[in-house]
Amino acid sequence: MSEIAPLSCTYYLDYFEYLLAFVQQQYGPLLSERETDFLRRFRALSEKGRCLYVR
């Protein structure tokens, strides 16, 4: 049986940021001011802060 490779420490963050980028690209004009503000504030966090938020 093959071993499963361990996930990177930023696995959840990587995919959450991928999702945010997709949503902003596809639906950016439809986002509310509150949602746009969330994206801005989230991206301003340190990597460790973003990881903590996502986990």
N, C-alpha and C positions, 0 to 999 in steps of 0.2 A: 504494500500500500504506500502510495507517495505521501510525503509530508506536505502539510499546508504551510505556505510561507507566512510568516508573521506580518501583521499589518503595520504600516508605518505609524509613528506617534501622531501624525497629523492626518490620518485617514479620514476621520469625520470632518475635520476642517476643510480638507481638500474637496470633498464632495459637496459640502454645504456651500463653499465659495463657487464651485462650478454651477450649482443650482441657482445661486443669487445672480451670477453673471448671465445665465441663460434667461432668467426672468426679466432682468433689466434690459437685455438686448431685445427680447421679443415683445415685452409689454411695458417698456420704459415710459412711453407717453401716457399710459393708463394708470401708473402708480400715483398714489396720493402723496401730498407733501410729507405726511407722517411716515409713509413707507420709504420715500426717498431719503428722509432724514435718518431713518434707521440704517439704511445702506451706508450712508456717509459716516455715521458714528461707529458702526460695526467695523468698517474698514480702517478707521482711525485707531482702533485698539491694537495693542501689541499682538504678536503671534500667540503668545501664551494666553493673553486675555481672550482672543478669539477662540482658541482651543477650549478654554474653560467654559465660555458661553455656549459653544456648540455641544459639548459633552453634557 
